[in-house]
Amino acid sequence: MLIVIFCLLILFTYQDIRYYAISSWFGMPIIWMYGLNYDLNKLLLALPIYFSLLYLNRCEKYIGNGDIDIFFIQFLYLTFEQWLACIQLSCFFGILLSLFLKSKKIPLIPCITASFGLIIFFNWL
């Protein structure tokens, strides 16, 4: 399943670089499959937090809603320590990317994809 998520992240990376937006509908089947195949309690615990973050982000607009969607999907499939490391690495990569691009708006999904790849495929943790 992690390979499917990584392939989905590659698609999202292309969309984010090209349009600075992603279609979150592609992530919904991944969330539904988690609810069917894995721990439903974790999903029910995380969904109110996810919807609260989407609401707060709609009011304030700190990061894109697609970024929150991707972090939510990663939270479901990674351990908590891997998920936190993924967030920290993607923020670090985002800071580096912002230094090179020198713009107010940067595509964060490529940074999330790179950090997810490092954590999963190279067994960073």
Secondary structure, 3 states (H helix, E strand, C coil): CHHHHHHHHHHHHHHHHHHCCCCHHHHHHHHHHHHHHCCHHHHHHHHHHHHHHHHHHHHHCCCCHHHHHHHHHHHHHCCHHHHHHHHHHHHHHHHHHHHHHCCCCCCCHHHHHHHHHHHHHCCCC
